[in-house]
Amino acid sequence: STAMADDDNNVFAKILRGEIPCDKVYEDDHVLAFRDINPQAPVHVLVIPKAAHVSAQDFGANASPEEAQALWAAIPKIAAQEGVAEGGYRLIANTGANGGQEVPHLHVHILGGRPLGRLVAKDG
Ligand code: 5GP
């Protein structure tokens, strides 16, 4: 794991336990996806592993092949379901402090529905 602990009390752990609601768009044995509460584009979905992986670092080191396959298979399915596969979309997984990661449970943002502009802001 990383310096950031997946402390069981983070908001995505609570969503996974059903303690707070989400607007679910996809679920399978290993993956849950739901709409971001503060959407930055017409389509803004968060895709998370059900297991408590803190970040891309933790996931890459510790996820099973089945979990990793499930995450990468779910993303294009969700993009197609949300209608952005053809027009295009962006995947973002903010990781750690400089990445601006706010929630210590790996989440891949799917953003689409409009041209998304430059890759990153010029400054924080
Ligand atoms: P990060 O900055 O860590 O990459 O992204 C965290 C994302 O989680 C943000 O885009 C934020 O809007 C979203 N978020 C935070 N709390 C909640 C919540 O309770 N429900 C949902 N659906 N999204 C949330």
Backbone and ligand atoms as CSV (ligand in chain L), in Angstrom:
chain,resi,resn,atom,element,x,y,z
A,1,SER,N,N,0.828,-1.208,0.000
A,1,SER,CA,C,0.000,0.000,0.000
A,1,SER,C,C,0.861,1.256,0.000
A,2,THR,N,N,0.196,2.390,-0.080
A,2,THR,CA,C,0.886,3.669,-0.130
A,2,THR,C,C,0.732,4.370,1.212
A,3,ALA,N,N,1.253,5.579,1.286
A,3,ALA,CA,C,1.130,6.363,2.515
A,3,ALA,C,C,-0.332,6.642,2.850
A,4,MET,N,N,-1.158,6.701,1.800
A,4,MET,CA,C,-2.581,6.980,2.012
A,4,MET,C,C,-3.277,5.666,2.373
A,5,ALA,N,N,-3.859,5.571,3.532
A,5,ALA,CA,C,-4.526,4.333,3.945
A,5,ALA,C,C,-5.957,4.283,3.414
A,6,ASP,N,N,-6.398,3.073,3.024
A,6,ASP,CA,C,-7.821,2.886,2.723
A,6,ASP,C,C,-8.476,2.537,4.049
A,7,ASP,N,N,-9.024,3.554,4.695
A,7,ASP,CA,C,-9.344,3.469,6.112
A,7,ASP,C,C,-10.730,2.914,6.408
A,8,ASP,N,N,-11.440,2.371,5.388
A,8,ASP,CA,C,-12.772,1.808,5.622
A,8,ASP,C,C,-13.835,2.877,5.785
A,9,ASN,N,N,-13.424,4.091,6.098
A,9,ASN,CA,C,-14.395,5.168,6.288
A,9,ASN,C,C,-14.437,6.100,5.099
A,10,ASN,N,N,-13.634,5.806,4.060
A,10,ASN,CA,C,-13.680,6.687,2.895
A,10,ASN,C,C,-15.020,6.510,2.178
A,11,VAL,N,N,-15.372,7.533,1.413
A,11,VAL,CA,C,-16.717,7.605,0.841
A,11,VAL,C,C,-17.000,6.443,-0.113
A,12,PHE,N,N,-15.981,5.943,-0.824
A,12,PHE,CA,C,-16.256,4.846,-1.763
A,12,PHE,C,C,-16.423,3.517,-1.013
A,13,ALA,N,N,-15.705,3.344,0.096
A,13,ALA,CA,C,-15.935,2.163,0.945
A,13,ALA,C,C,-17.369,2.169,1.468
A,14,LYS,N,N,-17.861,3.348,1.825
A,14,LYS,CA,C,-19.245,3.466,2.319
A,14,LYS,C,C,-20.247,3.176,1.213
A,15,ILE,N,N,-19.966,3.657,0.002
A,15,ILE,CA,C,-20.841,3.340,-1.140
A,15,ILE,C,C,-20.846,1.836,-1.384
A,16,LEU,N,N,-19.676,1.198,-1.349
A,16,LEU,CA,C,-19.599,-0.251,-1.574
A,16,LEU,C,C,-20.375,-1.033,-0.521
A,17,ARG,N,N,-20.405,-0.535,0.687
A,17,ARG,CA,C,-21.159,-1.216,1.759
A,17,ARG,C,C,-22.634,-0.844,1.748
A,18,GLY,N,N,-23.034,0.068,0.862
A,18,GLY,CA,C,-24.434,0.481,0.800
A,18,GLY,C,C,-24.821,1.447,1.898
A,19,GLU,N,N,-23.825,2.040,2.553
A,19,GLU,CA,C,-24.124,2.958,3.667
A,19,GLU,C,C,-24.504,4.349,3.173
A,20,ILE,N,N,-24.026,4.701,1.983
A,20,ILE,CA,C,-24.501,5.924,1.337
A,20,ILE,C,C,-24.865,5.565,-0.102
A,21,PRO,N,N,-25.855,6.264,-0.656
A,21,PRO,CA,C,-26.351,5.895,-1.980
A,21,PRO,C,C,-25.410,6.336,-3.102
A,22,CYS,N,N,-25.592,5.719,-4.252
A,22,CYS,CA,C,-24.902,6.179,-5.452
A,22,CYS,C,C,-25.832,5.969,-6.627
A,23,ASP,N,N,-25.545,6.673,-7.708
A,23,ASP,CA,C,-26.290,6.519,-8.962
A,23,ASP,C,C,-25.519,5.502,-9.807
A,24,LYS,N,N,-25.830,4.234,-9.581
A,24,LYS,CA,C,-25.065,3.129,-10.170
A,24,LYS,C,C,-25.316,3.014,-11.663
A,25,VAL,N,N,-24.251,2.828,-12.421
A,25,VAL,CA,C,-24.405,2.610,-13.868
A,25,VAL,C,C,-23.920,1.227,-14.304
A,26,TYR,N,N,-23.149,0.542,-13.447
A,26,TYR,CA,C,-22.589,-0.766,-13.833
A,26,TYR,C,C,-22.139,-1.498,-12.573
A,27,GLU,N,N,-22.312,-2.812,-12.580
A,27,GLU,CA,C,-21.765,-3.618,-11.492
A,27,GLU,C,C,-21.486,-5.027,-11.995
A,28,ASP,N,N,-20.368,-5.596,-11.567
A,28,ASP,CA,C,-20.122,-7.030,-11.756
A,28,ASP,C,C,-19.440,-7.556,-10.496
A,29,ASP,N,N,-18.890,-8.750,-10.546
A,29,ASP,CA,C,-18.324,-9.353,-9.334
A,29,ASP,C,C,-17.187,-8.529,-8.739
A,30,HIS,N,N,-16.450,-7.819,-9.591
A,30,HIS,CA,C,-15.240,-7.133,-9.133
A,30,HIS,C,C,-15.293,-5.616,-9.214
A,31,VAL,N,N,-16.299,-5.074,-9.877
A,31,VAL,CA,C,-16.298,-3.659,-10.245
A,31,VAL,C,C,-17.654,-3.025,-9.943
A,32,LEU,N,N,-17.605,-1.766,-9.483
A,32,LEU,CA,C,-18.807,-0.941,-9.364
A,32,LEU,C,C,-18.527,0.386,-10.064
A,33,ALA,N,N,-19.537,0.911,-10.763
A,33,ALA,CA,C,-19.397,2.224,-11.399
A,33,ALA,C,C,-20.649,3.040,-11.125
A,34,PHE,N,N,-20.430,4.326,-10.888
A,34,PHE,CA,C,-21.537,5.227,-10.518
A,34,PHE,C,C,-21.176,6.643,-10.964
A,35,ARG,N,N,-22.219,7.495,-11.054
A,35,ARG,CA,C,-21.982,8.863,-11.521
A,35,ARG,C,C,-21.279,9.693,-10.455
A,36,ASP,N,N,-20.318,10.506,-10.903
A,36,ASP,CA,C,-19.653,11.438,-9.990
A,36,ASP,C,C,-20.683,12.434,-9.464
A,37,ILE,N,N,-20.599,12.733,-8.180
A,37,ILE,CA,C,-21.564,13.636,-7.543
A,37,ILE,C,C,-21.365,15.081,-8.007
A,38,ASN,N,N,-20.208,15.386,-8.548
A,38,ASN,CA,C,-19.883,16.750,-9.008
A,38,ASN,C,C,-19.346,16.669,-10.434
A,39,PRO,N,N,-20.243,16.373,-11.397
A,39,PRO,CA,C,-19.772,16.041,-12.750
A,39,PRO,C,C,-19.043,17.193,-13.443
A,40,GLN,N,N,-17.939,16.848,-14.090
A,40,GLN,CA,C,-17.115,17.824,-14.813
A,40,GLN,C,C,-17.348,17.764,-16.320
A,41,ALA,N,N,-18.253,16.908,-16.755
A,41,ALA,CA,C,-18.565,16.746,-18.185
A,41,ALA,C,C,-19.947,16.099,-18.246
A,42,PRO,N,N,-20.593,16.131,-19.443
A,42,PRO,CA,C,-21.929,15.522,-19.546
A,42,PRO,C,C,-21.957,14.066,-19.089
A,43,VAL,N,N,-20.915,13.317,-19.371
A,43,VAL,CA,C,-20.751,11.978,-18.804
A,43,VAL,C,C,-19.554,12.022,-17.860
A,44,HIS,N,N,-19.782,11.677,-16.605
A,44,HIS,CA,C,-18.685,11.607,-15.624
A,44,HIS,C,C,-19.002,10.460,-14.669
A,45,VAL,N,N,-18.367,9.340,-14.939
A,45,VAL,CA,C,-18.599,8.105,-14.187
A,45,VAL,C,C,-17.304,7.739,-13.468
A,46,LEU,N,N,-17.436,7.219,-12.256
A,46,LEU,CA,C,-16.308,6.695,-11.492
A,46,LEU,C,C,-16.388,5.177,-11.489
A,47,VAL,N,N,-15.298,4.534,-11.874
A,47,VAL,CA,C,-15.226,3.070,-11.931
A,47,VAL,C,C,-14.264,2.629,-10.835
A,48,ILE,N,N,-14.734,1.764,-9.941
A,48,ILE,CA,C,-13.894,1.347,-8.806
A,48,ILE,C,C,-13.870,-0.178,-8.677
A,49,PRO,N,N,-12.727,-0.706,-8.219
A,49,PRO,CA,C,-12.707,-2.119,-7.851
A,49,PRO,C,C,-13.486,-2.291,-6.549
A,50,LYS,N,N,-14.133,-3.444,-6.381
A,50,LYS,CA,C,-14.848,-3.690,-5.122
A,50,LYS,C,C,-13.874,-3.940,-3.971
A,51,ALA,N,N,-12.716,-4.487,-4.272
A,51,ALA,CA,C,-11.713,-4.717,-3.224
A,51,ALA,C,C,-11.066,-3.392,-2.835
A,52,ALA,N,N,-10.560,-3.353,-1.605
A,52,ALA,CA,C,-10.088,-2.105,-1.010
A,52,ALA,C,C,-8.668,-1.757,-1.438
A,53,HIS,N,N,-8.485,-1.438,-2.715
A,53,HIS,CA,C,-7.187,-0.978,-3.201
A,53,HIS,C,C,-7.141,0.536,-3.148
A,54,VAL,N,N,-6.083,1.061,-2.554
A,54,VAL,CA,C,-5.984,2.501,-2.317
A,54,VAL,C,C,-5.818,3.287,-3.611
A,55,SER,N,N,-5.024,2.766,-4.522
A,55,SER,CA,C,-4.585,3.576,-5.657
A,55,SER,C,C,-4.147,2.671,-6.797
A,56,ALA,N,N,-3.751,3.286,-7.896
A,56,ALA,CA,C,-3.192,2.519,-9.010
A,56,ALA,C,C,-1.942,1.760,-8.570
A,57,GLN,N,N,-1.165,2.351,-7.675
A,57,GLN,CA,C,0.045,1.675,-7.167
A,57,GLN,C,C,-0.322,0.400,-6.436
A,58,ASP,N,N,-1.275,0.511,-5.534
A,58,ASP,CA,C,-1.724,-0.635,-4.734
A,58,ASP,C,C,-2.380,-1.679,-5.644
A,59,PHE,N,N,-3.215,-1.215,-6.571
A,59,PHE,CA,C,-3.922,-2.138,-7.459
A,59,PHE,C,C,-2.934,-2.929,-8.311
A,60,GLY,N,N,-1.972,-2.227,-8.891
A,60,GLY,CA,C,-0.996,-2.904,-9.749
A,60,GLY,C,C,-0.185,-3.941,-8.993
A,61,ALA,N,N,0.104,-3.651,-7.728
A,61,ALA,CA,C,0.915,-4.568,-6.925
A,61,ALA,C,C,0.101,-5.729,-6.362
A,62,ASN,N,N,-1.176,-5.502,-6.091
A,62,ASN,CA,C,-1.930,-6.457,-5.262
A,62,ASN,C,C,-3.205,-7.019,-5.867
A,63,ALA,N,N,-3.714,-6.428,-6.939
A,63,ALA,CA,C,-4.955,-6.959,-7.515
A,63,ALA,C,C,-4.689,-8.303,-8.181
A,64,SER,N,N,-5.687,-9.186,-8.144
A,64,SER,CA,C,-5.590,-10.459,-8.854
A,64,SER,C,C,-5.735,-10.202,-10.354
A,65,PRO,N,N,-5.270,-11.151,-11.192
A,65,PRO,CA,C,-5.489,-11.017,-12.632
A,65,PRO,C,C,-6.976,-10.851,-12.966
A,66,GLU,N,N,-7.846,-11.547,-12.244
A,66,GLU,CA,C,-9.285,-11.438,-12.498
A,66,GLU,C,C,-9.792,-10.025,-12.204
A,67,GLU,N,N,-9.320,-9.440,-11.107
A,67,GLU,CA,C,-9.739,-8.071,-10.768
A,67,GLU,C,C,-9.243,-7.081,-11.817
A,68,ALA,N,N,-7.991,-7.255,-12.239
A,68,ALA,CA,C,-7.419,-6.321,-13.204
A,68,ALA,C,C,-8.139,-6.427,-14.542
A,69,GLN,N,N,-8.379,-7.653,-14.977
A,69,GLN,CA,C,-9.110,-7.876,-16.224
A,69,GLN,C,C,-10.517,-7.285,-16.135
A,70,ALA,N,N,-11.171,-7.496,-14.998
A,70,ALA,CA,C,-12.545,-7.009,-14.845
A,70,ALA,C,C,-12.598,-5.486,-14.959
A,71,LEU,N,N,-11.624,-4.809,-14.353
A,71,LEU,CA,C,-11.632,-3.339,-14.399
A,71,LEU,C,C,-11.464,-2.855,-15.834
A,72,TRP,N,N,-10.477,-3.415,-16.554
A,72,TRP,CA,C,-10.229,-2.958,-17.917
A,72,TRP,C,C,-11.327,-3.384,-18.877
A,73,ALA,N,N,-12.022,-4.473,-18.581
A,73,ALA,CA,C,-13.141,-4.887,-19.428
A,73,ALA,C,C,-14.377,-4.033,-19.165
A,74,ALA,N,N,-14.560,-3.613,-17.911
A,74,ALA,CA,C,-15.752,-2.824,-17.568
A,74,ALA,C,C,-15.710,-1.448,-18.209
A,75,ILE,N,N,-14.538,-0.834,-18.251
A,75,ILE,CA,C,-14.438,0.555,-18.703
A,75,ILE,C,C,-15.017,0.751,-20.111
A,76,PRO,N,N,-14.600,-0.007,-21.115
A,76,PRO,CA,C,-15.192,0.211,-22.438
A,76,PRO,C,C,-16.672,-0.161,-22.519
A,77,LYS,N,N,-17.099,-1.129,-21.713
A,77,LYS,CA,C,-18.542,-1.441,-21.673
A,77,LYS,C,C,-19.334,-0.246,-21.166
A,78,ILE,N,N,-18.842,0.367,-20.112
A,78,ILE,CA,C,-19.535,1.524,-19.531
A,78,ILE,C,C,-19.507,2.690,-20.516
A,79,ALA,N,N,-18.378,2.912,-21.156
A,79,ALA,CA,C,-18.283,3.993,-22.149
A,79,ALA,C,C,-19.307,3.792,-23.255
A,80,ALA,N,N,-19.459,2.570,-23.720
A,80,ALA,CA,C,-20.448,2.295,-24.767
A,80,ALA,C,C,-21.857,2.510,-24.246
A,81,GLN,N,N,-22.110,2.011,-23.047
A,81,GLN,CA,C,-23.437,2.155,-22.423
A,81,GLN,C,C,-23.803,3.631,-22.231
A,82,GLU,N,N,-22.811,4.451,-21.922
A,82,GLU,CA,C,-23.038,5.880,-21.686
A,82,GLU,C,C,-23.039,6.691,-22.972
A,83,GLY,N,N,-22.772,6.033,-24.100
A,83,GLY,CA,C,-22.868,6.699,-25.396
A,83,GLY,C,C,-21.661,7.518,-25.807
A,84,VAL,N,N,-20.514,7.280,-25.161
A,84,VAL,CA,C,-19.330,8.076,-25.479
A,84,VAL,C,C,-18.230,7.280,-26.189
A,85,ALA,N,N,-18.465,5.994,-26.446
A,85,ALA,CA,C,-17.415,5.185,-27.070
A,85,ALA,C,C,-17.050,5.725,-28.446
A,86,GLU,N,N,-18.071,6.098,-29.205
A,86,GLU,CA,C,-17.812,6.566,-30.567
A,86,GLU,C,C,-17.194,7.966,-30.591
A,87,GLY,N,N,-17.756,8.883,-29.824
A,87,GLY,CA,C,-17.258,10.267,-29.823
A,87,GLY,C,C,-15.953,10.437,-29.074
A,88,GLY,N,N,-15.667,9.516,-28.182
A,88,GLY,CA,C,-14.408,9.562,-27.445
A,88,GLY,C,C,-14.596,10.036,-26.016
A,89,TYR,N,N,-13.609,9.718,-25.223
A,89,TYR,CA,C,-13.692,10.012,-23.787
A,89,TYR,C,C,-12.298,10.022,-23.208
A,90,ARG,N,N,-12.206,10.400,-21.943
A,90,ARG,CA,C,-10.918,10.445,-21.248
A,90,ARG,C,C,-11.009,9.621,-19.967
A,91,LEU,N,N,-9.941,8.871,-19.696
A,91,LEU,CA,C,-9.804,8.127,-18.437
A,91,LEU,C,C,-8.771,8.834,-17.570
A,92,ILE,N,N,-9.111,9.036,-16.306
A,92,ILE,CA,C,-8.190,9.673,-15.356
A,92,ILE,C,C,-8.199,8.869,-14.064
A,93,ALA,N,N,-7.015,8.555,-13.563
A,93,ALA,CA,C,-6.908,7.943,-12.233
A,93,ALA,C,C,-5.915,8.770,-11.422
A,94,ASN,N,N,-6.423,9.797,-10.760
A,94,ASN,CA,C,-5.574,10.641,-9.923
A,94,ASN,C,C,-4.956,9.778,-8.830
A,95,THR,N,N,-3.644,9.927,-8.658
A,95,THR,CA,C,-2.914,9.029,-7.752
A,95,THR,C,C,-2.007,9.842,-6.839
A,96,GLY,N,N,-2.279,9.758,-5.545
A,96,GLY,CA,C,-1.412,10.410,-4.566
A,96,GLY,C,C,-1.522,11.924,-4.556
A,97,ALA,N,N,-0.605,12.539,-3.846
A,97,ALA,CA,C,-0.694,13.977,-3.565
A,97,ALA,C,C,-0.606,14.818,-4.829
A,98,ASN,N,N,0.441,14.631,-5.635
A,98,ASN,CA,C,0.562,15.451,-6.844
A,98,ASN,C,C,-0.519,15.132,-7.865
A,99,GLY,N,N,-1.050,13.917,-7.822
A,99,GLY,CA,C,-2.157,13.560,-8.703
A,99,GLY,C,C,-3.472,14.194,-8.291
A,100,GLY,N,N,-3.522,14.708,-7.069
A,100,GLY,CA,C,-4.754,15.320,-6.589
A,100,GLY,C,C,-5.806,14.309,-6.160
A,101,GLN,N,N,-5.360,13.108,-5.777
A,101,GLN,CA,C,-6.310,12.073,-5.352
A,101,GLN,C,C,-6.958,12.463,-4.026
A,102,GLU,N,N,-8.291,12.467,-4.017
A,102,GLU,CA,C,-9.021,12.890,-2.817
A,102,GLU,C,C,-9.553,11.716,-2.005
A,103,VAL,N,N,-9.895,10.639,-2.679
A,103,VAL,CA,C,-10.505,9.491,-1.988
A,103,VAL,C,C,-9.533,8.310,-2.064
A,104,PRO,N,N,-9.160,7.735,-0.915
A,104,PRO,CA,C,-8.137,6.680,-0.908
A,104,PRO,C,C,-8.684,5.296,-1.247
A,105,HIS,N,N,-9.364,5.219,-2.386
A,105,HIS,CA,C,-9.813,3.945,-2.964
A,105,HIS,C,C,-9.723,4.154,-4.471
A,106,LEU,N,N,-8.963,3.306,-5.162
A,106,LEU,CA,C,-8.741,3.509,-6.602
A,106,LEU,C,C,-10.040,3.805,-7.331
A,107,HIS,N,N,-10.027,4.850,-8.133
A,107,HIS,CA,C,-11.189,5.175,-8.975
A,107,HIS,C,C,-10.697,5.707,-10.300
A,108,VAL,N,N,-11.296,5.193,-11.367
A,108,VAL,CA,C,-10.993,5.668,-12.718
A,108,VAL,C,C,-12.166,6.525,-13.167
A,109,HIS,N,N,-11.870,7.787,-13.458
A,109,HIS,CA,C,-12.892,8.679,-13.997
A,109,HIS,C,C,-13.066,8.380,-15.482
A,110,ILE,N,N,-14.306,8.240,-15.940
A,110,ILE,CA,C,-14.628,8.263,-17.373
A,110,ILE,C,C,-15.335,9.590,-17.628
A,111,LEU,N,N,-14.716,10.420,-18.481
A,111,LEU,CA,C,-15.263,11.745,-18.802
A,111,LEU,C,C,-15.524,11.817,-20.289
A,112,GLY,N,N,-16.705,12.296,-20.656
A,112,GLY,CA,C,-17.007,12.422,-22.074
A,112,GLY,C,C,-18.265,13.232,-22.303
A,113,GLY,N,N,-18.663,13.277,-23.572
A,113,GLY,CA,C,-19.868,14.007,-23.947
A,113,GLY,C,C,-19.607,15.394,-24.463
A,114,ARG,N,N,-18.365,15.835,-24.393
A,114,ARG,CA,C,-17.943,17.103,-25.008
A,114,ARG,C,C,-16.432,17.033,-25.222
A,115,PRO,N,N,-15.907,17.910,-26.097
A,115,PRO,CA,C,-14.438,17.974,-26.215
A,115,PRO,C,C,-13.847,18.403,-24.876
A,116,LEU,N,N,-12.811,17.715,-24.417
A,116,LEU,CA,C,-12.341,17.891,-23.042
A,116,LEU,C,C,-11.143,18.833,-22.909
A,117,GLY,N,N,-10.650,19.358,-24.002
A,117,GLY,CA,C,-9.587,20.354,-23.885
A,117,GLY,C,C,-8.247,19.757,-23.519
A,118,ARG,N,N,-7.401,20.592,-22.949
A,118,ARG,CA,C,-6.029,20.163,-22.703
A,118,ARG,C,C,-5.967,19.072,-21.631
A,119,LEU,N,N,-4.883,18.327,-21.671
A,119,LEU,CA,C,-4.750,17.158,-20.792
A,119,LEU,C,C,-4.752,17.541,-19.320
A,120,VAL,N,N,-3.962,18.533,-18.971
A,120,VAL,CA,C,-3.882,18.963,-17.568
A,120,VAL,C,C,-3.890,20.488,-17.502
A,121,ALA,N,N,-4.285,21.004,-16.351
A,121,ALA,CA,C,-4.207,22.445,-16.131
A,121,ALA,C,C,-2.747,22.868,-16.133
A,122,LYS,N,N,-2.509,24.135,-16.481
A,122,LYS,CA,C,-1.124,24.620,-16.516
A,122,LYS,C,C,-0.536,24.711,-15.117
A,123,ASP,N,N,-1.365,24.941,-14.140
A,123,ASP,CA,C,-0.911,24.954,-12.750
A,123,ASP,C,C,-2.017,24.375,-11.881
A,124,GLY,N,N,-1.667,24.068,-10.630
A,124,GLY,CA,C,-2.623,23.426,-9.740
A,124,GLY,C,C,-3.766,24.338,-9.379
L,1,5GP,P1,P,-10.298,12.367,-7.074
L,1,5GP,O1,O,-10.115,13.832,-6.891
L,1,5GP,O2,O,-9.910,11.595,-5.836
L,1,5GP,O3,O,-9.700,11.827,-8.333
L,1,5GP,O4,O,-11.854,12.154,-7.325
L,1,5GP,C1,C,-12.786,12.005,-6.313
L,1,5GP,C2,C,-14.124,12.200,-6.981
L,1,5GP,O5,O,-15.127,11.665,-6.147
L,1,5GP,C3,C,-14.499,13.657,-7.229
L,1,5GP,O6,O,-14.708,13.864,-8.617
L,1,5GP,C4,C,-15.769,13.864,-6.404
L,1,5GP,O7,O,-16.721,14.681,-7.047
L,1,5GP,C5,C,-16.288,12.442,-6.253
L,1,5GP,N1,N,-17.047,12.215,-5.040
L,1,5GP,C6,C,-16.711,12.596,-3.782
L,1,5GP,N2,N,-17.646,12.209,-2.913
L,1,5GP,C7,C,-18.596,11.545,-3.641
L,1,5GP,C8,C,-19.818,10.892,-3.281
L,1,5GP,O8,O,-20.228,10.836,-2.131
L,1,5GP,N3,N,-20.525,10.324,-4.292
L,1,5GP,C9,C,-20.103,10.352,-5.586
L,1,5GP,N4,N,-20.880,9.778,-6.500
L,1,5GP,N5,N,-18.956,10.957,-5.959
L,1,5GP,C10,C,-18.217,11.549,-4.983
